[in-house]
C-alpha cells in the first residue's frame, strides 16, 4: 500500500499572561431600580385579579362586541362576539385607547378595531373570531358594551413571599429581603463581567502572540472540502475569521495546560446545576428544591451537545479565574446600560 499525507504543523509560540498585562474588568452596578423591579416581579406573581367599577390603564374588559353599519346601528347579520375580552392599553392608536378612559360597567362605547390595532391581522382575528384574511378587510366601527372590568392587584410583600423566594425563614423583613435580592442580582452580573473579561483577555493575548504563520493553501482546501455546497468566495470571506478562531484555540490550549486546568465529571454536573438555576432565576424562582434542580440538570447531561457546551463553559470559567489572578485588573464600575452597549 502507498499512503499520501498532507501534514500541517501548528506554529510555535508562547502564550502567557503576567502582571504587566492590564485588562479591564467591568463591575456592573446594581441600582435601587433593579432591586425594585425584581421585588415588583415577585409581588406580581402572588397577585390576584379583582373586579373594578371604572376602567384604568392595564385593566381587562369583558363585554358584547357588535359590528355597526354606516349609520351607527347594529348591522344586521354583522359580527357579534359575546364575552369579548380585550385590554385597551395594548391598542396601537392613542385616540382609540382614550375612548375607554374612565369607562364603567354597562357603558356602551363605539370604537374602530382596525384603527385601534393598526390593522394587525392576528389581533383582529383573535378579537373578532374571524380568519386573518377577512380581519385585514374588516374596517367597520363596533359597539362594545362593558359587562366586567378586571384589575390585577400585586400581592403584599410578606413572609410568605420571603419564604417562597429564598426558603423558609431565610429572611424575615423587607429590608433583609431587598438586601438578599441585591446579592442575587449582583451574583448574576459576575458571570457577565467574567464573560466580558475573557473577551478582552483574549484580545490582549492574541495581540501579544501576534500573527502566526499557517499553511494557508492547505487549510483553505480543507475548508472548501468541509463545505461542499459553498463556493470559493465563501472560503475567501470566512478564512480570516476561521484563522482567528484557530489562533485563539491554540492559545487557549496552551493556557489550559500551563494552568493545569482539568474538567472533572463533578465540574460538568455542577455547571449543569448552575445553568438550571439560572434558567429558573429568569422566572424569579430562587429557591427551587435541590431535587428538581438535580432532575433538570440530569436531563441536560443526556444530550451530547449540551455536555460539550457545559465542558466549554467549565474550561472558560476556570481559565477566567486563573487569568484574573495573573494580570493586572483595571476595575471599572459601569451601569447595566453602559455594559450592554459594549455588545451592540
Secondary structure, 3 states (H helix, E strand, C coil): CCCCCCCCCCCCCCCCCCCCCEEEEEEECCCHHHHHHHHHHHHHHCCEEEEECECCCCCEEEEEEEEECCCCCECCCCCEEEEEEECHHHCCCHHHHHCCCCCECCCEEEECHHHHCCCCHHHHHHHHCCCHHHHCCCCCCEEEEEEEEEEEECCCCCHHHHHHHHCCCCCCCHHHHHHHHHHHHHHHHHHHHHHHHHHHHHHHHHHHHCCCCCCHHHHHHHHHHHCCCCCHHHHHHHHHHHHHHHHHHHHHHHHHHHCCCCCCHHHHHHHHHHHHHHHHHHCCCCCCCHHHHHHHHHHHCCCHHHHHHHHHHHHHHHHHHHHHHHCEEEEEEECHHHHHHCCC
